[in-house]
């Protein structure tokens, strides 16, 4: 299985909820991915103005992946 996260991966701290003890944050890897499937194609075609005007390339989407525990011990680079 290919590794999605390596030493060059950019991480961002995200506040995902305000809890009773303050902001709850986690570090997430920021990955650029292309969606797949019929729904993704249909949405891209609609945004391009129809099937005939779509260039056939699905747009990149940002995906946040929670930082694994082993990576948390490494110093931040960046």
Backbone atoms as SQL, in Angstrom:
CREATE TABLE atoms (id INTEGER PRIMARY KEY, chain TEXT, resi INTEGER, resn TEXT, atom TEXT, x REAL, y REAL, z REAL);
INSERT INTO atoms VALUES
  (1, 'A', 1, 'UNK', 'N', 0.848, -1.171, 0.000),
  (2, 'A', 1, 'UNK', 'CA', 0.000, 0.000, 0.000),
  (3, 'A', 1, 'UNK', 'C', 0.898, 1.241, 0.000),
  (4, 'A', 2, 'UNK', 'N', 0.627, 2.211, -0.888),
  (5, 'A', 2, 'UNK', 'CA', 1.451, 3.422, -0.916),
  (6, 'A', 2, 'UNK', 'C', 1.243, 4.273, 0.330),
  (7, 'A', 3, 'UNK', 'N', 2.300, 4.951, 0.723),
  (8, 'A', 3, 'UNK', 'CA', 2.221, 5.833, 1.885),
  (9, 'A', 3, 'UNK', 'C', 1.681, 7.191, 1.454),
  (10, 'A', 4, 'UNK', 'N', 0.665, 7.665, 2.151),
  (11, 'A', 4, 'UNK', 'CA', 0.100, 8.980, 1.849),
  (12, 'A', 4, 'UNK', 'C', 0.834, 10.083, 2.590),
  (13, 'A', 5, 'UNK', 'N', 1.428, 9.733, 3.721),
  (14, 'A', 5, 'UNK', 'CA', 2.086, 10.725, 4.558),
  (15, 'A', 5, 'UNK', 'C', 3.564, 10.388, 4.652),
  (16, 'A', 6, 'UNK', 'N', 4.415, 11.358, 4.324),
  (17, 'A', 6, 'UNK', 'CA', 5.851, 11.172, 4.452),
  (18, 'A', 6, 'UNK', 'C', 6.468, 12.420, 5.071),
  (19, 'A', 7, 'UNK', 'N', 7.770, 12.524, 5.042),
  (20, 'A', 7, 'UNK', 'CA', 8.484, 13.623, 5.695),
  (21, 'A', 7, 'UNK', 'C', 8.154, 14.991, 5.071),
  (22, 'A', 8, 'UNK', 'N', 7.723, 15.003, 3.805),
  (23, 'A', 8, 'UNK', 'CA', 7.420, 16.264, 3.115),
  (24, 'A', 8, 'UNK', 'C', 5.974, 16.731, 3.305),
  (25, 'A', 9, 'UNK', 'N', 5.157, 15.921, 3.955),
  (26, 'A', 9, 'UNK', 'CA', 3.735, 16.235, 4.113),
  (27, 'A', 9, 'UNK', 'C', 3.540, 17.473, 4.985),
  (28, 'A', 10, 'UNK', 'N', 2.661, 18.353, 4.541),
  (29, 'A', 10, 'UNK', 'CA', 2.332, 19.569, 5.295),
  (30, 'A', 10, 'UNK', 'C', 1.204, 19.251, 6.272),
  (31, 'A', 11, 'UNK', 'N', 1.382, 19.661, 7.532),
  (32, 'A', 11, 'UNK', 'CA', 0.368, 19.464, 8.559),
  (33, 'A', 11, 'UNK', 'C', -0.181, 20.820, 8.992),
  (34, 'A', 12, 'UNK', 'N', -1.457, 20.849, 9.319),
  (35, 'A', 12, 'UNK', 'CA', -2.099, 22.054, 9.848),
  (36, 'A', 12, 'UNK', 'C', -2.839, 21.705, 11.121),
  (37, 'A', 13, 'UNK', 'N', -2.791, 22.612, 12.072),
  (38, 'A', 13, 'UNK', 'CA', -3.571, 22.434, 13.287),
  (39, 'A', 13, 'UNK', 'C', -4.970, 22.986, 13.032),
  (40, 'A', 14, 'UNK', 'N', -5.976, 22.183, 13.332),
  (41, 'A', 14, 'UNK', 'CA', -7.360, 22.546, 13.053),
  (42, 'A', 14, 'UNK', 'C', -8.160, 22.531, 14.355),
  (43, 'A', 15, 'UNK', 'N', -8.890, 23.624, 14.601),
  (44, 'A', 15, 'UNK', 'CA', -9.824, 23.650, 15.730),
  (45, 'A', 15, 'UNK', 'C', -11.113, 23.032, 15.214),
  (46, 'A', 16, 'UNK', 'N', -11.477, 21.880, 15.733),
  (47, 'A', 16, 'UNK', 'CA', -12.638, 21.184, 15.215),
  (48, 'A', 16, 'UNK', 'C', -13.840, 21.241, 16.141),
  (49, 'A', 17, 'UNK', 'N', -13.648, 21.792, 17.344),
  (50, 'A', 17, 'UNK', 'CA', -14.789, 21.920, 18.242),
  (51, 'A', 17, 'UNK', 'C', -14.401, 22.769, 19.440),
  (52, 'A', 18, 'UNK', 'N', -15.359, 23.526, 19.943),
  (53, 'A', 18, 'UNK', 'CA', -15.170, 24.244, 21.197),
  (54, 'A', 18, 'UNK', 'C', -15.731, 23.362, 22.307),
  (55, 'A', 19, 'UNK', 'N', -14.871, 22.894, 23.192),
  (56, 'A', 19, 'UNK', 'CA', -15.305, 22.041, 24.287),
  (57, 'A', 19, 'UNK', 'C', -15.473, 22.837, 25.564),
  (58, 'A', 20, 'UNK', 'N', -15.861, 22.152, 26.627),
  (59, 'A', 20, 'UNK', 'CA', -16.068, 22.818, 27.915),
  (60, 'A', 20, 'UNK', 'C', -14.757, 23.338, 28.506),
  (61, 'A', 21, 'UNK', 'N', -13.629, 22.778, 28.068),
  (62, 'A', 21, 'UNK', 'CA', -12.315, 23.211, 28.560),
  (63, 'A', 21, 'UNK', 'C', -11.546, 24.009, 27.513),
  (64, 'A', 22, 'UNK', 'N', -12.251, 24.499, 26.517),
  (65, 'A', 22, 'UNK', 'CA', -11.614, 25.310, 25.491),
  (66, 'A', 22, 'UNK', 'C', -11.631, 24.631, 24.131),
  (67, 'A', 23, 'UNK', 'N', -10.833, 25.184, 23.236),
  (68, 'A', 23, 'UNK', 'CA', -10.799, 24.690, 21.859),
  (69, 'A', 23, 'UNK', 'C', -10.184, 23.297, 21.798),
  (70, 'A', 24, 'UNK', 'N', -10.802, 22.433, 21.021),
  (71, 'A', 24, 'UNK', 'CA', -10.273, 21.094, 20.800),
  (72, 'A', 24, 'UNK', 'C', -9.600, 21.104, 19.441),
  (73, 'A', 25, 'UNK', 'N', -8.319, 20.785, 19.421),
  (74, 'A', 25, 'UNK', 'CA', -7.546, 20.851, 18.188),
  (75, 'A', 25, 'UNK', 'C', -6.873, 19.511, 17.909),
  (76, 'A', 26, 'UNK', 'N', -6.563, 19.293, 16.661),
  (77, 'A', 26, 'UNK', 'CA', -5.784, 18.145, 16.203),
  (78, 'A', 26, 'UNK', 'C', -4.935, 18.610, 15.048),
  (79, 'A', 27, 'UNK', 'N', -3.861, 17.867, 14.784),
  (80, 'A', 27, 'UNK', 'CA', -3.025, 18.150, 13.621),
  (81, 'A', 27, 'UNK', 'C', -3.441, 17.209, 12.504),
  (82, 'A', 28, 'UNK', 'N', -3.640, 17.774, 11.311),
  (83, 'A', 28, 'UNK', 'CA', -4.072, 17.002, 10.160),
  (84, 'A', 28, 'UNK', 'C', -3.092, 17.195, 9.017),
  (85, 'A', 29, 'UNK', 'N', -2.857, 16.123, 8.268),
  (86, 'A', 29, 'UNK', 'CA', -2.080, 16.213, 7.036),
  (87, 'A', 29, 'UNK', 'C', -2.988, 16.783, 5.960),
  (88, 'A', 30, 'UNK', 'N', -2.446, 17.669, 5.143),
  (89, 'A', 30, 'UNK', 'CA', -3.212, 18.267, 4.051),
  (90, 'A', 30, 'UNK', 'C', -2.796, 17.561, 2.758),
  (91, 'A', 31, 'UNK', 'N', -3.728, 16.848, 2.149),
  (92, 'A', 31, 'UNK', 'CA', -3.463, 16.105, 0.923),
  (93, 'A', 31, 'UNK', 'C', -4.365, 16.612, -0.187),
  (94, 'A', 32, 'UNK', 'N', -3.838, 16.686, -1.392),
  (95, 'A', 32, 'UNK', 'CA', -4.630, 17.045, -2.559),
  (96, 'A', 32, 'UNK', 'C', -4.982, 15.742, -3.282),
  (97, 'A', 33, 'UNK', 'N', -6.255, 15.489, -3.479),
  (98, 'A', 33, 'UNK', 'CA', -6.719, 14.258, -4.115),
  (99, 'A', 33, 'UNK', 'C', -7.729, 14.593, -5.207),
  (100, 'A', 34, 'UNK', 'N', -7.898, 13.653, -6.123),
  (101, 'A', 34, 'UNK', 'CA', -8.948, 13.775, -7.127),
  (102, 'A', 34, 'UNK', 'C', -10.038, 12.772, -6.768),
  (103, 'A', 35, 'UNK', 'N', -11.279, 13.233, -6.656),
  (104, 'A', 35, 'UNK', 'CA', -12.372, 12.306, -6.336),
  (105, 'A', 35, 'UNK', 'C', -12.620, 11.368, -7.515),
  (106, 'A', 36, 'UNK', 'N', -13.293, 10.269, -7.261),
  (107, 'A', 36, 'UNK', 'CA', -13.638, 9.350, -8.345),
  (108, 'A', 36, 'UNK', 'C', -15.102, 8.935, -8.209),
  (109, 'A', 37, 'UNK', 'N', -15.607, 8.301, -9.219),
  (110, 'A', 37, 'UNK', 'CA', -16.973, 7.795, -9.185),
  (111, 'A', 37, 'UNK', 'C', -17.933, 8.626, -10.014),
  (112, 'A', 38, 'UNK', 'N', -19.112, 8.080, -10.167),
  (113, 'A', 38, 'UNK', 'CA', -20.127, 8.714, -11.013),
  (114, 'A', 38, 'UNK', 'C', -20.580, 10.060, -10.459),
  (115, 'A', 39, 'UNK', 'N', -20.746, 10.147, -9.159),
  (116, 'A', 39, 'UNK', 'CA', -21.216, 11.407, -8.562),
  (117, 'A', 39, 'UNK', 'C', -20.201, 12.524, -8.767),
  (118, 'A', 40, 'UNK', 'N', -18.908, 12.210, -8.618),
  (119, 'A', 40, 'UNK', 'CA', -17.873, 13.215, -8.829),
  (120, 'A', 40, 'UNK', 'C', -17.865, 13.692, -10.282),
  (121, 'A', 41, 'UNK', 'N', -18.019, 12.757, -11.220),
  (122, 'A', 41, 'UNK', 'CA', -18.072, 13.128, -12.649),
  (123, 'A', 41, 'UNK', 'C', -19.293, 13.984, -12.944),
  (124, 'A', 42, 'UNK', 'N', -20.430, 13.597, -12.419),
  (125, 'A', 42, 'UNK', 'CA', -21.668, 14.343, -12.647),
  (126, 'A', 42, 'UNK', 'C', -21.548, 15.770, -12.118),
  (127, 'A', 43, 'UNK', 'N', -20.988, 15.911, -10.917),
  (128, 'A', 43, 'UNK', 'CA', -20.823, 17.236, -10.321),
  (129, 'A', 43, 'UNK', 'C', -19.874, 18.086, -11.150),
  (130, 'A', 44, 'UNK', 'N', -18.759, 17.509, -11.596),
  (131, 'A', 44, 'UNK', 'CA', -17.794, 18.256, -12.413),
  (132, 'A', 44, 'UNK', 'C', -18.416, 18.693, -13.730),
  (133, 'A', 45, 'UNK', 'N', -19.205, 17.828, -14.345),
  (134, 'A', 45, 'UNK', 'CA', -19.869, 18.179, -15.599),
  (135, 'A', 45, 'UNK', 'C', -20.846, 19.330, -15.403),
  (136, 'A', 46, 'UNK', 'N', -21.618, 19.278, -14.313),
  (137, 'A', 46, 'UNK', 'CA', -22.576, 20.345, -14.038),
  (138, 'A', 46, 'UNK', 'C', -21.866, 21.674, -13.799),
  (139, 'A', 47, 'UNK', 'N', -20.757, 21.652, -13.072),
  (140, 'A', 47, 'UNK', 'CA', -20.028, 22.885, -12.786),
  (141, 'A', 47, 'UNK', 'C', -19.372, 23.463, -14.035),
  (142, 'A', 48, 'UNK', 'N', -19.082, 22.609, -15.019),
  (143, 'A', 48, 'UNK', 'CA', -18.467, 23.078, -16.258),
  (144, 'A', 48, 'UNK', 'C', -19.492, 23.600, -17.256),
  (145, 'A', 49, 'UNK', 'N', -20.766, 23.445, -16.953),
  (146, 'A', 49, 'UNK', 'CA', -21.799, 23.932, -17.863),
  (147, 'A', 49, 'UNK', 'C', -22.369, 22.856, -18.760),
  (148, 'A', 50, 'UNK', 'N', -22.206, 21.599, -18.376),
  (149, 'A', 50, 'UNK', 'CA', -22.768, 20.504, -19.150),
  (150, 'A', 50, 'UNK', 'C', -21.708, 19.515, -19.598),
  (151, 'A', 51, 'UNK', 'N', -22.186, 18.357, -20.002),
  (152, 'A', 51, 'UNK', 'CA', -21.287, 17.268, -20.388),
  (153, 'A', 51, 'UNK', 'C', -20.377, 17.633, -21.561),
  (154, 'A', 52, 'UNK', 'N', -20.903, 18.363, -22.535),
  (155, 'A', 52, 'UNK', 'CA', -20.121, 18.714, -23.726),
  (156, 'A', 52, 'UNK', 'C', -19.058, 19.767, -23.454),
  (157, 'A', 53, 'UNK', 'N', -19.202, 20.522, -22.376),
  (158, 'A', 53, 'UNK', 'CA', -18.235, 21.592, -22.081),
  (159, 'A', 53, 'UNK', 'C', -17.196, 21.170, -21.042),
  (160, 'A', 54, 'UNK', 'N', -17.358, 19.991, -20.463),
  (161, 'A', 54, 'UNK', 'CA', -16.447, 19.504, -19.431),
  (162, 'A', 54, 'UNK', 'C', -15.181, 18.968, -20.070),
  (163, 'A', 55, 'UNK', 'N', -14.005, 19.300, -19.518),
  (164, 'A', 55, 'UNK', 'CA', -12.727, 18.882, -20.097),
  (165, 'A', 55, 'UNK', 'C', -12.303, 17.466, -19.698),
  (166, 'A', 56, 'UNK', 'N', -13.091, 16.808, -18.853),
  (167, 'A', 56, 'UNK', 'CA', -12.795, 15.433, -18.473),
  (168, 'A', 56, 'UNK', 'C', -11.854, 15.276, -17.301),
  (169, 'A', 57, 'UNK', 'N', -11.375, 16.370, -16.736),
  (170, 'A', 57, 'UNK', 'CA', -10.453, 16.313, -15.609),
  (171, 'A', 57, 'UNK', 'C', -11.208, 16.667, -14.337),
  (172, 'A', 58, 'UNK', 'N', -11.163, 15.753, -13.380),
  (173, 'A', 58, 'UNK', 'CA', -11.822, 16.015, -12.105),
  (174, 'A', 58, 'UNK', 'C', -10.985, 17.002, -11.299),
  (175, 'A', 59, 'UNK', 'N', -11.617, 17.969, -10.638),
  (176, 'A', 59, 'UNK', 'CA', -10.869, 18.973, -9.883),
  (177, 'A', 59, 'UNK', 'C', -10.235, 18.375, -8.627),
  (178, 'A', 60, 'UNK', 'N', -9.108, 18.964, -8.215),
  (179, 'A', 60, 'UNK', 'CA', -8.462, 18.553, -6.973),
  (180, 'A', 60, 'UNK', 'C', -9.311, 18.977, -5.793),
  (181, 'A', 61, 'UNK', 'N', -9.320, 18.172, -4.769),
  (182, 'A', 61, 'UNK', 'CA', -10.006, 18.478, -3.518),
  (183, 'A', 61, 'UNK', 'C', -8.994, 18.355, -2.390),
  (184, 'A', 62, 'UNK', 'N', -9.185, 19.120, -1.348),
  (185, 'A', 62, 'UNK', 'CA', -8.313, 19.045, -0.183),
  (186, 'A', 62, 'UNK', 'C', -8.865, 18.014, 0.786),
  (187, 'A', 63, 'UNK', 'N', -7.998, 17.131, 1.239),
  (188, 'A', 63, 'UNK', 'CA', -8.372, 16.083, 2.180),
  (189, 'A', 63, 'UNK', 'C', -7.514, 16.250, 3.420),
  (190, 'A', 64, 'UNK', 'N', -8.147, 16.269, 4.588),
  (191, 'A', 64, 'UNK', 'CA', -7.417, 16.364, 5.847),
  (192, 'A', 64, 'UNK', 'C', -7.384, 14.987, 6.488),
  (193, 'A', 65, 'UNK', 'N', -6.182, 14.519, 6.834),
  (194, 'A', 65, 'UNK', 'CA', -5.994, 13.221, 7.468),
  (195, 'A', 65, 'UNK', 'C', -5.336, 13.463, 8.812),
  (196, 'A', 66, 'UNK', 'N', -5.938, 12.914, 9.882),
  (197, 'A', 66, 'UNK', 'CA', -5.402, 13.150, 11.219),
  (198, 'A', 66, 'UNK', 'C', -3.991, 12.603, 11.334),
  (199, 'A', 67, 'UNK', 'N', -3.137, 13.370, 12.002),
  (200, 'A', 67, 'UNK', 'CA', -1.740, 13.002, 12.144),
  (201, 'A', 67, 'UNK', 'C', -1.606, 11.730, 12.979),
  (202, 'A', 68, 'UNK', 'N', -0.856, 10.734, 12.494),
  (203, 'A', 68, 'UNK', 'CA', -0.664, 9.519, 13.278),
  (204, 'A', 68, 'UNK', 'C', 0.209, 9.778, 14.502),
  (205, 'A', 69, 'UNK', 'N', 0.043, 8.947, 15.514),
  (206, 'A', 69, 'UNK', 'CA', 0.790, 9.118, 16.762),
  (207, 'A', 69, 'UNK', 'C', 2.299, 9.086, 16.540),
  (208, 'A', 70, 'UNK', 'N', 2.791, 8.230, 15.664),
  (209, 'A', 70, 'UNK', 'CA', 4.237, 8.125, 15.442),
  (210, 'A', 70, 'UNK', 'C', 4.804, 9.402, 14.852),
  (211, 'A', 71, 'UNK', 'N', 4.030, 10.088, 14.028),
  (212, 'A', 71, 'UNK', 'CA', 4.497, 11.342, 13.429),
  (213, 'A', 71, 'UNK', 'C', 4.422, 12.485, 14.410),
  (214, 'A', 72, 'UNK', 'N', 3.584, 12.382, 15.439),
  (215, 'A', 72, 'UNK', 'CA', 3.426, 13.454, 16.400),
  (216, 'A', 72, 'UNK', 'C', 4.701, 13.690, 17.204),
  (217, 'A', 73, 'UNK', 'N', 5.514, 12.663, 17.349),
  (218, 'A', 73, 'UNK', 'CA', 6.746, 12.795, 18.128),
  (219, 'A', 73, 'UNK', 'C', 7.838, 13.501, 17.348),
  (220, 'A', 74, 'UNK', 'N', 7.721, 13.556, 16.018),
  (221, 'A', 74, 'UNK', 'CA', 8.735, 14.230, 15.206),
  (222, 'A', 74, 'UNK', 'C', 8.605, 15.738, 15.326),
  (223, 'A', 75, 'UNK', 'N', 9.713, 16.447, 15.284),
  (224, 'A', 75, 'UNK', 'CA', 9.625, 17.915, 15.308),
  (225, 'A', 75, 'UNK', 'C', 8.985, 18.428, 14.023),
  (226, 'A', 76, 'UNK', 'N', 8.248, 19.496, 14.129),
  (227, 'A', 76, 'UNK', 'CA', 7.600, 20.093, 12.959),
  (228, 'A', 76, 'UNK', 'C', 8.650, 20.722, 12.074),
  (229, 'A', 77, 'UNK', 'N', 8.479, 20.539, 10.753),
  (230, 'A', 77, 'UNK', 'CA', 9.386, 21.152, 9.781),
  (231, 'A', 77, 'UNK', 'C', 8.584, 22.067, 8.909),
  (232, 'A', 78, 'UNK', 'N', 9.240, 23.063, 8.410),
  (233, 'A', 78, 'UNK', 'CA', 8.575, 23.814, 7.588),
  (234, 'A', 78, 'UNK', 'C', 8.194, 24.853, 6.894);
